[in-house]
Amino acid sequence: MITTANIKNGVNVDQLVETIEHVQEQPELAKFEFRTKTNWITGGHCVSSAKSFYGVCQEDTTRKETFTMEADHPNVLLGEDKAATPAEIVLHALGSCLTGAMVYHAAANGIEIEGAEASLKGGADLHGFLGLDPEVRKGFDGITVKFKVRSDASEEQLRSLAQFSPVFDMLSNPTPVKIEFEK
Amino acid sequence: MITTANIKNGVNVDQLVETIEHVQEQPELAKFEFRTKTNWITGGHCVSSAKSFYGVCQEDTTRKETFTMEADHPNVLLGEDKAATPAEIVLHALGSCLTGAMVYHAAANGIEIEGAEASLKGGADLHGFLGLDPEVRKGFDGITVKFKVRSDASEEQLRSLAQFSPVFDMLSNPTPVKIEFEK
């Protein structure tokens, strides 16, 4: 008998169901730790790298590549415009995470996604960053995500699937950030 | 008379001071809007692009390049490991933004930064993302940033400079995210 993998939306649904079963049997499999390192170049120009992570009760050994990611600022914000700004990188992380969460949870629920595109925007007032007005926040005052999704699922279904996104949670709800200094 | 630009930490301090003065005279110069578009490839693999933005009372015309950024998931999270995960991308955005904020505000205060490196980690429990336990959050339960900075400034000074970071604010405090669907 020939069996083929049960793939939906590019997600291996058999492996997803197995993952859920394993986590239910052995809850500590679900603990992950992701790590990056950011090196300062000059001004607002930085390069980060990501490789090692912990998950499924062990240090990962499967990832062969170190991913490098840059950040800079446009000229009007005194940068050399060599890469996207950290604010745009947040939008990239959010757009990708909402999309991935929608696609994975759709697959788990037998919902087909034929195509998806998200346009994101975030507004900020530099009075916050520049320290000119303590009443103005430093980050985005809000983010709007406009999805175009080709799927038979309803808007309400797609929204509830997308909202499983970890980055959506990290932004919508406070995420404690501890800053330490080493000599 | 030959004059040279007043550069500190790679930041043009004259331009920074001018920017602050202009914003104080004309507050609407400080309003920025950043935008990205995320295109779904397959599974958890997405590509985002960033180019246009609004700031200083106009649509930007100086940025010539469209920056593209990828996201994927490692094999153990059912991806093809073609790029960093959205969670790692959040750490990259945070590390770059904290570093940039520290460097810019140090420059404005006459503090020299000779070198900076930040190691970030964030922990997550998949019970949240998988919808197995509503008590467990989907995003990072917390992020730790370890800085190594070569500077004469005290740890307290560096911390207060870094905390001008917009992305630090976006994560530490709730950032409203509105999700809309278009046909």
HADDOCK unambig.tbl for C-alpha pairs under 7 A between the chains (distance, minus, plus):
assign (segid A and resid 9 and name CA) (segid B and resid 42 and name CA) 6.34 0.50 0.50
assign (segid A and resid 9 and name CA) (segid B and resid 43 and name CA) 5.74 0.50 0.50
assign (segid A and resid 10 and name CA) (segid B and resid 42 and name CA) 5.05 0.50 0.50
assign (segid A and resid 10 and name CA) (segid B and resid 43 and name CA) 4.24 0.50 0.50
assign (segid A and resid 11 and name CA) (segid B and resid 43 and name CA) 4.98 0.50 0.50
assign (segid A and resid 11 and name CA) (segid B and resid 78 and name CA) 6.74 0.50 0.50
assign (segid A and resid 12 and name CA) (segid B and resid 78 and name CA) 6.86 0.50 0.50
assign (segid A and resid 30 and name CA) (segid B and resid 125 and name CA) 5.20 0.50 0.50
assign (segid A and resid 30 and name CA) (segid B and resid 126 and name CA) 4.70 0.50 0.50
assign (segid A and resid 30 and name CA) (segid B and resid 127 and name CA) 6.35 0.50 0.50
assign (segid A and resid 31 and name CA) (segid B and resid 124 and name CA) 5.93 0.50 0.50
assign (segid A and resid 31 and name CA) (segid B and resid 125 and name CA) 4.52 0.50 0.50
assign (segid A and resid 31 and name CA) (segid B and resid 126 and name CA) 6.42 0.50 0.50
assign (segid A and resid 32 and name CA) (segid B and resid 123 and name CA) 5.69 0.50 0.50
assign (segid A and resid 32 and name CA) (segid B and resid 124 and name CA) 5.21 0.50 0.50
assign (segid A and resid 32 and name CA) (segid B and resid 125 and name CA) 6.12 0.50 0.50
assign (segid A and resid 33 and name CA) (segid B and resid 121 and name CA) 6.63 0.50 0.50
assign (segid A and resid 33 and name CA) (segid B and resid 122 and name CA) 5.57 0.50 0.50
assign (segid A and resid 33 and name CA) (segid B and resid 123 and name CA) 4.34 0.50 0.50
assign (segid A and resid 33 and name CA) (segid B and resid 124 and name CA) 6.28 0.50 0.50
assign (segid A and resid 34 and name CA) (segid B and resid 88 and name CA) 6.20 0.50 0.50
assign (segid A and resid 34 and name CA) (segid B and resid 121 and name CA) 5.53 0.50 0.50
assign (segid A and resid 34 and name CA) (segid B and resid 122 and name CA) 5.43 0.50 0.50
assign (segid A and resid 34 and name CA) (segid B and resid 123 and name CA) 6.51 0.50 0.50
assign (segid A and resid 35 and name CA) (segid B and resid 88 and name CA) 6.65 0.50 0.50
assign (segid A and resid 35 and name CA) (segid B and resid 120 and name CA) 5.46 0.50 0.50
assign (segid A and resid 35 and name CA) (segid B and resid 121 and name CA) 4.29 0.50 0.50
assign (segid A and resid 35 and name CA) (segid B and resid 122 and name CA) 6.60 0.50 0.50
assign (segid A and resid 36 and name CA) (segid B and resid 88 and name CA) 6.54 0.50 0.50
assign (segid A and resid 36 and name CA) (segid B and resid 91 and name CA) 6.39 0.50 0.50
assign (segid A and resid 36 and name CA) (segid B and resid 92 and name CA) 6.59 0.50 0.50
assign (segid A and resid 36 and name CA) (segid B and resid 119 and name CA) 5.99 0.50 0.50
assign (segid A and resid 36 and name CA) (segid B and resid 120 and name CA) 5.27 0.50 0.50
assign (segid A and resid 36 and name CA) (segid B and resid 121 and name CA) 6.56 0.50 0.50
assign (segid A and resid 37 and name CA) (segid B and resid 118 and name CA) 5.64 0.50 0.50
assign (segid A and resid 37 and name CA) (segid B and resid 119 and name CA) 4.44 0.50 0.50
assign (segid A and resid 37 and name CA) (segid B and resid 120 and name CA) 6.10 0.50 0.50
assign (segid A and resid 38 and name CA) (segid B and resid 92 and name CA) 6.74 0.50 0.50
assign (segid A and resid 38 and name CA) (segid B and resid 95 and name CA) 5.68 0.50 0.50
assign (segid A and resid 38 and name CA) (segid B and resid 96 and name CA) 6.37 0.50 0.50
assign (segid A and resid 38 and name CA) (segid B and resid 117 and name CA) 5.67 0.50 0.50
assign (segid A and resid 38 and name CA) (segid B and resid 118 and name CA) 5.05 0.50 0.50
assign (segid A and resid 38 and name CA) (segid B and resid 119 and name CA) 6.42 0.50 0.50
assign (segid A and resid 39 and name CA) (segid B and resid 116 and name CA) 6.41 0.50 0.50
assign (segid A and resid 39 and name CA) (segid B and resid 117 and name CA) 4.66 0.50 0.50
assign (segid A and resid 39 and name CA) (segid B and resid 118 and name CA) 6.61 0.50 0.50
assign (segid A and resid 40 and name CA) (segid B and resid 99 and name CA) 6.92 0.50 0.50
assign (segid A and resid 40 and name CA) (segid B and resid 115 and name CA) 6.86 0.50 0.50
assign (segid A and resid 40 and name CA) (segid B and resid 116 and name CA) 5.45 0.50 0.50
assign (segid A and resid 40 and name CA) (segid B and resid 117 and name CA) 6.08 0.50 0.50
assign (segid A and resid 42 and name CA) (segid B and resid 9 and name CA) 6.35 0.50 0.50
assign (segid A and resid 42 and name CA) (segid B and resid 10 and name CA) 5.07 0.50 0.50
assign (segid A and resid 43 and name CA) (segid B and resid 9 and name CA) 5.76 0.50 0.50
assign (segid A and resid 43 and name CA) (segid B and resid 10 and name CA) 4.27 0.50 0.50
assign (segid A and resid 43 and name CA) (segid B and resid 11 and name CA) 4.99 0.50 0.50
assign (segid A and resid 43 and name CA) (segid B and resid 100 and name CA) 6.65 0.50 0.50
assign (segid A and resid 43 and name CA) (segid B and resid 103 and name CA) 6.46 0.50 0.50
assign (segid A and resid 43 and name CA) (segid B and resid 104 and name CA) 6.90 0.50 0.50
assign (segid A and resid 44 and name CA) (segid B and resid 100 and name CA) 4.49 0.50 0.50
assign (segid A and resid 46 and name CA) (segid B and resid 96 and name CA) 5.72 0.50 0.50
assign (segid A and resid 48 and name CA) (segid B and resid 92 and name CA) 5.81 0.50 0.50
assign (segid A and resid 50 and name CA) (segid B and resid 84 and name CA) 6.64 0.50 0.50
assign (segid A and resid 50 and name CA) (segid B and resid 88 and name CA) 6.83 0.50 0.50
assign (segid A and resid 67 and name CA) (segid B and resid 83 and name CA) 6.30 0.50 0.50
assign (segid A and resid 67 and name CA) (segid B and resid 84 and name CA) 6.14 0.50 0.50
assign (segid A and resid 71 and name CA) (segid B and resid 96 and name CA) 6.44 0.50 0.50
assign (segid A and resid 78 and name CA) (segid B and resid 11 and name CA) 6.75 0.50 0.50
assign (segid A and resid 78 and name CA) (segid B and resid 12 and name CA) 6.87 0.50 0.50
assign (segid A and resid 83 and name CA) (segid B and resid 67 and name CA) 6.30 0.50 0.50
assign (segid A and resid 84 and name CA) (segid B and resid 50 and name CA) 6.63 0.50 0.50
assign (segid A and resid 84 and name CA) (segid B and resid 67 and name CA) 6.15 0.50 0.50
assign (segid A and resid 86 and name CA) (segid B and resid 93 and name CA) 4.67 0.50 0.50
assign (segid A and resid 86 and name CA) (segid B and resid 96 and name CA) 6.42 0.50 0.50
assign (segid A and resid 86 and name CA) (segid B and resid 97 and name CA) 5.65 0.50 0.50
assign (segid A and resid 87 and name CA) (segid B and resid 167 and name CA) 6.64 0.50 0.50
assign (segid A and resid 88 and name CA) (segid B and resid 34 and name CA) 6.21 0.50 0.50
assign (segid A and resid 88 and name CA) (segid B and resid 35 and name CA) 6.65 0.50 0.50
assign (segid A and resid 88 and name CA) (segid B and resid 36 and name CA) 6.54 0.50 0.50
assign (segid A and resid 88 and name CA) (segid B and resid 50 and name CA) 6.83 0.50 0.50
assign (segid A and resid 89 and name CA) (segid B and resid 93 and name CA) 5.74 0.50 0.50
assign (segid A and resid 90 and name CA) (segid B and resid 90 and name CA) 6.10 0.50 0.50
assign (segid A and resid 90 and name CA) (segid B and resid 93 and name CA) 6.09 0.50 0.50
assign (segid A and resid 91 and name CA) (segid B and resid 36 and name CA) 6.39 0.50 0.50
assign (segid A and resid 92 and name CA) (segid B and resid 36 and name CA) 6.60 0.50 0.50
assign (segid A and resid 92 and name CA) (segid B and resid 38 and name CA) 6.74 0.50 0.50
assign (segid A and resid 92 and name CA) (segid B and resid 48 and name CA) 5.80 0.50 0.50
assign (segid A and resid 93 and name CA) (segid B and resid 86 and name CA) 4.66 0.50 0.50
assign (segid A and resid 93 and name CA) (segid B and resid 89 and name CA) 5.74 0.50 0.50
assign (segid A and resid 93 and name CA) (segid B and resid 90 and name CA) 6.10 0.50 0.50
assign (segid A and resid 95 and name CA) (segid B and resid 38 and name CA) 5.68 0.50 0.50
assign (segid A and resid 96 and name CA) (segid B and resid 38 and name CA) 6.36 0.50 0.50
assign (segid A and resid 96 and name CA) (segid B and resid 46 and name CA) 5.72 0.50 0.50
assign (segid A and resid 96 and name CA) (segid B and resid 71 and name CA) 6.44 0.50 0.50
assign (segid A and resid 96 and name CA) (segid B and resid 86 and name CA) 6.43 0.50 0.50
assign (segid A and resid 97 and name CA) (segid B and resid 86 and name CA) 5.65 0.50 0.50
assign (segid A and resid 99 and name CA) (segid B and resid 40 and name CA) 6.92 0.50 0.50
assign (segid A and resid 100 and name CA) (segid B and resid 43 and name CA) 6.64 0.50 0.50
assign (segid A and resid 100 and name CA) (segid B and resid 44 and name CA) 4.47 0.50 0.50
assign (segid A and resid 103 and name CA) (segid B and resid 43 and name CA) 6.44 0.50 0.50
assign (segid A and resid 104 and name CA) (segid B and resid 43 and name CA) 6.89 0.50 0.50
assign (segid A and resid 115 and name CA) (segid B and resid 40 and name CA) 6.85 0.50 0.50
assign (segid A and resid 116 and name CA) (segid B and resid 39 and name CA) 6.41 0.50 0.50
assign (segid A and resid 116 and name CA) (segid B and resid 40 and name CA) 5.45 0.50 0.50
assign (segid A and resid 117 and name CA) (segid B and resid 38 and name CA) 5.66 0.50 0.50
assign (segid A and resid 117 and name CA) (segid B and resid 39 and name CA) 4.66 0.50 0.50
assign (segid A and resid 117 and name CA) (segid B and resid 40 and name CA) 6.11 0.50 0.50
assign (segid A and resid 118 and name CA) (segid B and resid 37 and name CA) 5.64 0.50 0.50
assign (segid A and resid 118 and name CA) (segid B and resid 38 and name CA) 5.04 0.50 0.50
assign (segid A and resid 118 and name CA) (segid B and resid 39 and name CA) 6.61 0.50 0.50
assign (segid A and resid 119 and name CA) (segid B and resid 36 and name CA) 6.00 0.50 0.50
assign (segid A and resid 119 and name CA) (segid B and resid 37 and name CA) 4.43 0.50 0.50
assign (segid A and resid 119 and name CA) (segid B and resid 38 and name CA) 6.42 0.50 0.50
assign (segid A and resid 120 and name CA) (segid B and resid 35 and name CA) 5.47 0.50 0.50
assign (segid A and resid 120 and name CA) (segid B and resid 36 and name CA) 5.28 0.50 0.50
assign (segid A and resid 120 and name CA) (segid B and resid 37 and name CA) 6.09 0.50 0.50
assign (segid A and resid 121 and name CA) (segid B and resid 33 and name CA) 6.63 0.50 0.50
assign (segid A and resid 121 and name CA) (segid B and resid 34 and name CA) 5.54 0.50 0.50
assign (segid A and resid 121 and name CA) (segid B and resid 35 and name CA) 4.30 0.50 0.50
assign (segid A and resid 121 and name CA) (segid B and resid 36 and name CA) 6.58 0.50 0.50
assign (segid A and resid 122 and name CA) (segid B and resid 33 and name CA) 5.56 0.50 0.50
assign (segid A and resid 122 and name CA) (segid B and resid 34 and name CA) 5.42 0.50 0.50
assign (segid A and resid 122 and name CA) (segid B and resid 35 and name CA) 6.59 0.50 0.50
assign (segid A and resid 123 and name CA) (segid B and resid 32 and name CA) 5.69 0.50 0.50
assign (segid A and resid 123 and name CA) (segid B and resid 33 and name CA) 4.33 0.50 0.50
assign (segid A and resid 123 and name CA) (segid B and resid 34 and name CA) 6.50 0.50 0.50
assign (segid A and resid 124 and name CA) (segid B and resid 31 and name CA) 5.93 0.50 0.50
assign (segid A and resid 124 and name CA) (segid B and resid 32 and name CA) 5.21 0.50 0.50
assign (segid A and resid 124 and name CA) (segid B and resid 33 and name CA) 6.27 0.50 0.50
assign (segid A and resid 125 and name CA) (segid B and resid 30 and name CA) 5.22 0.50 0.50
assign (segid A and resid 125 and name CA) (segid B and resid 31 and name CA) 4.52 0.50 0.50
assign (segid A and resid 125 and name CA) (segid B and resid 32 and name CA) 6.12 0.50 0.50
assign (segid A and resid 126 and name CA) (segid B and resid 30 and name CA) 4.72 0.50 0.50
assign (segid A and resid 126 and name CA) (segid B and resid 31 and name CA) 6.42 0.50 0.50
assign (segid A and resid 127 and name CA) (segid B and resid 30 and name CA) 6.36 0.50 0.50
assign (segid A and resid 129 and name CA) (segid B and resid 164 and name CA) 5.61 0.50 0.50
assign (segid A and resid 129 and name CA) (segid B and resid 165 and name CA) 6.84 0.50 0.50
assign (segid A and resid 129 and name CA) (segid B and resid 166 and name CA) 6.53 0.50 0.50
assign (segid A and resid 138 and name CA) (segid B and resid 164 and name CA) 6.76 0.50 0.50
assign (segid A and resid 138 and name CA) (segid B and resid 165 and name CA) 6.81 0.50 0.50
assign (segid A and resid 138 and name CA) (segid B and resid 166 and name CA) 4.60 0.50 0.50
assign (segid A and resid 138 and name CA) (segid B and resid 169 and name CA) 6.13 0.50 0.50
assign (segid A and resid 139 and name CA) (segid B and resid 166 and name CA) 3.86 0.50 0.50
assign (segid A and resid 139 and name CA) (segid B and resid 167 and name CA) 5.85 0.50 0.50
assign (segid A and resid 139 and name CA) (segid B and resid 169 and name CA) 5.35 0.50 0.50
assign (segid A and resid 139 and name CA) (segid B and resid 170 and name CA) 5.09 0.50 0.50
assign (segid A and resid 140 and name CA) (segid B and resid 170 and name CA) 6.53 0.50 0.50
assign (segid A and resid 140 and name CA) (segid B and resid 175 and name CA) 6.92 0.50 0.50
assign (segid A and resid 141 and name CA) (segid B and resid 175 and name CA) 6.67 0.50 0.50
assign (segid A and resid 142 and name CA) (segid B and resid 175 and name CA) 5.73 0.50 0.50
assign (segid A and resid 142 and name CA) (segid B and resid 176 and name CA) 4.88 0.50 0.50
assign (segid A and resid 142 and name CA) (segid B and resid 177 and name CA) 6.01 0.50 0.50
assign (segid A and resid 143 and name CA) (segid B and resid 176 and name CA) 6.25 0.50 0.50
assign (segid A and resid 143 and name CA) (segid B and resid 177 and name CA) 4.77 0.50 0.50
assign (segid A and resid 143 and name CA) (segid B and resid 178 and name CA) 6.24 0.50 0.50
assign (segid A and resid 144 and name CA) (segid B and resid 177 and name CA) 5.83 0.50 0.50
assign (segid A and resid 144 and name CA) (segid B and resid 178 and name CA) 4.79 0.50 0.50
assign (segid A and resid 144 and name CA) (segid B and resid 179 and name CA) 6.08 0.50 0.50
assign (segid A and resid 145 and name CA) (segid B and resid 178 and name CA) 6.07 0.50 0.50
assign (segid A and resid 145 and name CA) (segid B and resid 179 and name CA) 4.80 0.50 0.50
assign (segid A and resid 145 and name CA) (segid B and resid 180 and name CA) 6.04 0.50 0.50
assign (segid A and resid 146 and name CA) (segid B and resid 179 and name CA) 6.11 0.50 0.50
assign (segid A and resid 146 and name CA) (segid B and resid 180 and name CA) 4.78 0.50 0.50
assign (segid A and resid 146 and name CA) (segid B and resid 181 and name CA) 5.60 0.50 0.50
assign (segid A and resid 146 and name CA) (segid B and resid 182 and name CA) 6.77 0.50 0.50
assign (segid A and resid 147 and name CA) (segid B and resid 180 and name CA) 6.11 0.50 0.50
assign (segid A and resid 147 and name CA) (segid B and resid 181 and name CA) 4.75 0.50 0.50
assign (segid A and resid 147 and name CA) (segid B and resid 182 and name CA) 6.03 0.50 0.50
assign (segid A and resid 148 and name CA) (segid B and resid 181 and name CA) 6.02 0.50 0.50
assign (segid A and resid 148 and name CA) (segid B and resid 182 and name CA) 5.22 0.50 0.50
assign (segid A and resid 148 and name CA) (segid B and resid 183 and name CA) 6.11 0.50 0.50
assign (segid A and resid 155 and name CA) (segid B and resid 181 and name CA) 6.64 0.50 0.50
assign (segid A and resid 164 and name CA) (segid B and resid 129 and name CA) 5.61 0.50 0.50
assign (segid A and resid 164 and name CA) (segid B and resid 138 and name CA) 6.74 0.50 0.50
assign (segid A and resid 165 and name CA) (segid B and resid 129 and name CA) 6.82 0.50 0.50
assign (segid A and resid 165 and name CA) (segid B and resid 138 and name CA) 6.80 0.50 0.50
assign (segid A and resid 166 and name CA) (segid B and resid 129 and name CA) 6.51 0.50 0.50
assign (segid A and resid 166 and name CA) (segid B and resid 138 and name CA) 4.59 0.50 0.50
assign (segid A and resid 166 and name CA) (segid B and resid 139 and name CA) 3.86 0.50 0.50
assign (segid A and resid 167 and name CA) (segid B and resid 87 and name CA) 6.66 0.50 0.50
assign (segid A and resid 167 and name CA) (segid B and resid 139 and name CA) 5.84 0.50 0.50
assign (segid A and resid 169 and name CA) (segid B and resid 138 and name CA) 6.13 0.50 0.50
assign (segid A and resid 169 and name CA) (segid B and resid 139 and name CA) 5.35 0.50 0.50
assign (segid A and resid 170 and name CA) (segid B and resid 139 and name CA) 5.08 0.50 0.50
assign (segid A and resid 170 and name CA) (segid B and resid 140 and name CA) 6.53 0.50 0.50
assign (segid A and resid 170 and name CA) (segid B and resid 171 and name CA) 6.21 0.50 0.50
assign (segid A and resid 171 and name CA) (segid B and resid 170 and name CA) 6.21 0.50 0.50
assign (segid A and resid 171 and name CA) (segid B and resid 171 and name CA) 5.28 0.50 0.50
assign (segid A and resid 171 and name CA) (segid B and resid 174 and name CA) 5.94 0.50 0.50
assign (segid A and resid 171 and name CA) (segid B and resid 175 and name CA) 5.37 0.50 0.50
assign (segid A and resid 172 and name CA) (segid B and resid 174 and name CA) 4.89 0.50 0.50
assign (segid A and resid 172 and name CA) (segid B and resid 175 and name CA) 5.06 0.50 0.50
assign (segid A and resid 172 and name CA) (segid B and resid 176 and name CA) 5.64 0.50 0.50
assign (segid A and resid 172 and name CA) (segid B and resid 177 and name CA) 6.37 0.50 0.50
assign (segid A and resid 173 and name CA) (segid B and resid 173 and name CA) 6.93 0.50 0.50
assign (segid A and resid 173 and name CA) (segid B and resid 174 and name CA) 4.79 0.50 0.50
assign (segid A and resid 174 and name CA) (segid B and resid 171 and name CA) 5.96 0.50 0.50
assign (segid A and resid 174 and name CA) (segid B and resid 172 and name CA) 4.90 0.50 0.50
assign (segid A and resid 174 and name CA) (segid B and resid 173 and name CA) 4.79 0.50 0.50
assign (segid A and resid 174 and name CA) (segid B and resid 174 and name CA) 5.17 0.50 0.50
assign (segid A and resid 175 and name CA) (segid B and resid 140 and name CA) 6.91 0.50 0.50
assign (segid A and resid 175 and name CA) (segid B and resid 141 and name CA) 6.66 0.50 0.50
assign (segid A and resid 175 and name CA) (segid B and resid 142 and name CA) 5.72 0.50 0.50
assign (segid A and resid 175 and name CA) (segid B and resid 171 and name CA) 5.37 0.50 0.50
assign (segid A and resid 175 and name CA) (segid B and resid 172 and name CA) 5.07 0.50 0.50
assign (segid A and resid 176 and name CA) (segid B and resid 142 and name CA) 4.88 0.50 0.50
assign (segid A and resid 176 and name CA) (segid B and resid 143 and name CA) 6.25 0.50 0.50
assign (segid A and resid 176 and name CA) (segid B and resid 172 and name CA) 5.65 0.50 0.50
assign (segid A and resid 177 and name CA) (segid B and resid 142 and name CA) 5.99 0.50 0.50
assign (segid A and resid 177 and name CA) (segid B and resid 143 and name CA) 4.77 0.50 0.50
assign (segid A and resid 177 and name CA) (segid B and resid 144 and name CA) 5.83 0.50 0.50
assign (segid A and resid 177 and name CA) (segid B and resid 172 and name CA) 6.38 0.50 0.50
assign (segid A and resid 178 and name CA) (segid B and resid 143 and name CA) 6.24 0.50 0.50
assign (segid A and resid 178 and name CA) (segid B and resid 144 and name CA) 4.79 0.50 0.50
assign (segid A and resid 178 and name CA) (segid B and resid 145 and name CA) 6.07 0.50 0.50
assign (segid A and resid 179 and name CA) (segid B and resid 144 and name CA) 6.08 0.50 0.50
assign (segid A and resid 179 and name CA) (segid B and resid 145 and name CA) 4.80 0.50 0.50
assign (segid A and resid 179 and name CA) (segid B and resid 146 and name CA) 6.12 0.50 0.50
assign (segid A and resid 180 and name CA) (segid B and resid 145 and name CA) 6.04 0.50 0.50
assign (segid A and resid 180 and name CA) (segid B and resid 146 and name CA) 4.79 0.50 0.50
assign (segid A and resid 180 and name CA) (segid B and resid 147 and name CA) 6.12 0.50 0.50
assign (segid A and resid 181 and name CA) (segid B and resid 146 and name CA) 5.60 0.50 0.50
assign (segid A and resid 181 and name CA) (segid B and resid 147 and name CA) 4.75 0.50 0.50
assign (segid A and resid 181 and name CA) (segid B and resid 148 and name CA) 6.03 0.50 0.50
assign (segid A and resid 181 and name CA) (segid B and resid 155 and name CA) 6.65 0.50 0.50
assign (segid A and resid 182 and name CA) (segid B and resid 146 and name CA) 6.77 0.50 0.50
assign (segid A and resid 182 and name CA) (segid B and resid 147 and name CA) 6.03 0.50 0.50
assign (segid A and resid 182 and name CA) (segid B and resid 148 and name CA) 5.22 0.50 0.50
assign (segid A and resid 183 and name CA) (segid B and resid 148 and name CA) 6.09 0.50 0.50
